[in-house]
Amino acid sequence: MEIDIFEEIRSQFILRARLHDDEASIILKGHLLSEYLLNRIINEKISAPKKTKRITYSQKIRLLEKHCLLTEDIISNLRLLNNFRNKLAHELDASIGYDEMIFHKPNYEIILIKPKKARYPKRKYLRLLSYGVLSQLTNHMLHNLKVDPRWKNEPAG
């Protein structure tokens, strides 16, 4: 079965996020998949594949920032995703406030999410944030960095 290589990471997120519907698992899945993409960029552009396993997510962001391989909006969104992940992973009663629900777009534009009354507005926002980060990274890898974002780097069929 062939999978559309341009949708693979995002499809993986959608498939995985549907299995669990709590805030922590949504963020963790987005975080893990975005880290996979960060590792791909580091391995292709910095030639340090062994180092990616020994450094933290935020160190990977700083390394890519230092080498000017990510845009400021992507860096901001990755940091936000990492902050949420750390908060939800290390605090038993952690909660994400609505004031934290932002998404950075290119050209310093910020989208502040103001959820309407719904059953799970935070979960919806967290899915959108994770999907948006994965989309930004995938597009940046393809169009700017010329790095193959395919899952497990399988050859095109």
Secondary structure, 3 states (H helix, E strand, C coil): CCCCCCCHHHHHHHHHHHHCCCHHHHHHHHHHHHHHHHHHHHHHHHCCCCHHHCCCHHHHHHHHHHCCCCCHHHHHHHHHHHHHHHHHHHCCCCCCCHHHCEEECCCCCEEECCCCCCCCHHHHHHHHHHHHHHHHHHHHHHHHHCCCCCHHHCCCC
